[in-house]
Amino acid sequence: MTIGTLTTPNPYFLAPLAGYTDAPFRRIAHEWGSGCAVTEMVSAEGLARDGKNTLHLLRRYEGEDNLIIQIFAPDRDPVGRCLDTLLSYRPSMIDLNCGCPVNKVVRTGAGSALMKDPGRIHSIVSFLCANAPCPVSVKFRLGWDSASENYLEVADACIDAGASMLTLHARTRGQMYSGKADWDKIRILKDHVRGQNAAVFASGDIFCGADALEVMARTGCDGVMFARGAIGNPFIFRQTELAAKGIDWSADVQVRISTLIRHLDYMIEDSGEAKAVREMRKHAMGYLKGLEGASKAKAAINSAMTRDDYLRALEAVESAASAVR
Ligand SMILES: Cc1cc2nc3c(=O)[nH]c(=O)nc-3n(C[C@H](O)[C@H](O)[C@H](O)COP(=O)(O)O)c2cc1C
């Protein structure tokens, strides 16, 4: 699919996930067929100050050609100050976060607080469109709360400012991550902007290939972003591509475990063994979800200090799986 200057092999993207979508996870997702991936949200203010931690979030794996960088900011000012640094990371697209519900972010006027002021969204997006050589997108929610749903007004502001892609997480800020994402609103958004030059991506409760195909069929959206459904489950991209061809597939135990180990190895390459074994735990819980004999392995991984500790913990899951076969 093509969105401005960004061309991707498919419309199945890895969503931004703070604390997750670092270079090793994006690399694993790419290997399993993600069309493109988004960094976790990066503070424009942090970028402007060249914060070491912020810059670390923008590292790529070797050969990562396409990368959508997501920023958050309360207004245009820090975006202006961070622009040179941001562009030095060669984003294939810049995404503006208008969905983060977390108090720490909202208190500064960024994330989903921007939903209260479409004018500020317009000002940030038009600045980016005028000054960045790549397309600009916006990820937003239905509104601040159910009494103030204004996603169509926000979409109009984004398109008027020049955005090439809109991703709607079909919940309000008030819902945080609870309740069901309202896919009907994604259809309403797609119908609203039809004929204008902006792709619409769906986000919310897309947990398997069948969900992705269903939301695309029901709403006419151009693509989907997998979020919680991809944690410990990068196979979801392959599953979706195969489901689109009518093939029902899911990863077996061996595939899940070998991918977990490869993911851990990429993390070790990226940040060293001590940090990687800690950071990998939250991913490992996803890889092991639902597997026979996994509870012991999960406990062992939660106290693992080395790569070898992981291997020992995983052996038990593999033998439980062979015993079942
Ligand atoms: C742990 C976590 C971190 C997230 N971080 C971000 C983020 O940095 N930027 C963003 O736009 N959305 C973020 N999201 C929202 C997801 O991208 C997605 O829109 C949301 O989880 C709904 O999709 P899902 O129901 O399929 O998980 C985050 C969600 C979770 C659960």
The ligand as an SDF file (V2000), in Angstrom:
LIG
                    3D

 31 33  0  0  0  0  0  0  0  0999 V2000
    1.0700   -1.0230   26.8920 C   0  0  0  0  0  0  0  0  0  0  0  0
    0.4820   -0.1030   25.8420 C   0  0  0  0  0  0  0  0  0  0  0  0
    1.2410    0.9490   25.3680 C   0  0  0  0  0  0  0  0  0  0  0  0
    0.7130    1.8120   24.3980 C   0  0  0  0  0  0  0  0  0  0  0  0
    1.4830    2.8340   23.9220 N   0  0  0  0  0  0  0  0  0  0  0  0
    1.0030    3.6430   22.9380 C   0  0  0  0  0  0  0  0  0  0  0  0
    1.8130    4.6700   22.3830 C   0  0  0  0  0  0  0  0  0  0  0  0
    2.9940    4.8650   22.7400 O   0  0  0  0  0  0  0  0  0  0  0  0
    1.2480    5.4540   21.4150 N   0  0  0  0  0  0  0  0  0  0  0  0
   -0.0510    5.2670   20.9750 C   0  0  0  0  0  0  0  0  0  0  0  0
   -0.5130    5.9890   20.0950 O   0  0  0  0  0  0  0  0  0  0  0  0
   -0.8170    4.2920   21.4770 N   0  0  0  0  0  0  0  0  0  0  0  0
   -0.3260    3.4680   22.4320 C   0  0  0  0  0  0  0  0  0  0  0  0
   -1.1000    2.4510   22.9050 N   0  0  0  0  0  0  0  0  0  0  0  0
   -2.4230    2.2110   22.2960 C   0  0  0  0  0  0  0  0  0  0  0  0
   -2.3340    1.1420   21.1940 C   0  0  0  0  0  0  0  0  0  0  0  0
   -1.5180    1.5530   20.1260 O   0  0  0  0  0  0  0  0  0  0  0  0
   -3.7350    0.7880   20.6520 C   0  0  0  0  0  0  0  0  0  0  0  0
   -4.2960    1.9190   20.0260 O   0  0  0  0  0  0  0  0  0  0  0  0
   -4.6720    0.3200   21.7600 C   0  0  0  0  0  0  0  0  0  0  0  0
   -4.0330   -0.6120   22.6110 O   0  0  0  0  0  0  0  0  0  0  0  0
   -5.9250   -0.3230   21.1670 C   0  0  0  0  0  0  0  0  0  0  0  0
   -5.6090   -1.4710   20.4390 O   0  0  0  0  0  0  0  0  0  0  0  0
   -5.8070   -2.9690   21.0410 P   0  0  0  0  0  0  0  0  0  0  0  0
   -7.1870   -2.9820   21.6960 O   0  0  0  0  0  0  0  0  0  0  0  0
   -5.7280   -3.8360   19.8210 O   0  0  0  0  0  0  0  0  0  0  0  0
   -4.7310   -3.1890   22.0340 O   0  0  0  0  0  0  0  0  0  0  0  0
   -0.6220    1.6140   23.9080 C   0  0  0  0  0  0  0  0  0  0  0  0
   -1.3690    0.5450   24.3960 C   0  0  0  0  0  0  0  0  0  0  0  0
   -0.8440   -0.3090   25.3550 C   0  0  0  0  0  0  0  0  0  0  0  0
   -1.6860   -1.4580   25.8420 C   0  0  0  0  0  0  0  0  0  0  0  0
  1  2  1  0
  2  3  1  0
  2 30  2  0
  3  4  2  0
  4  5  1  0
  4 28  1  0
  5  6  2  0
  6  7  1  0
  6 13  1  0
  7  8  2  0
  7  9  1  0
  9 10  1  0
 10 11  2  0
 10 12  1  0
 12 13  2  0
 13 14  1  0
 14 15  1  0
 14 28  1  0
 15 16  1  0
 16 17  1  0
 16 18  1  0
 18 19  1  0
 18 20  1  0
 20 21  1  0
 20 22  1  0
 22 23  1  0
 23 24  1  0
 24 25  2  0
 24 26  1  0
 24 27  1  0
 28 29  2  0
 29 30  1  0
 30 31  1  0
M  END
$$$$
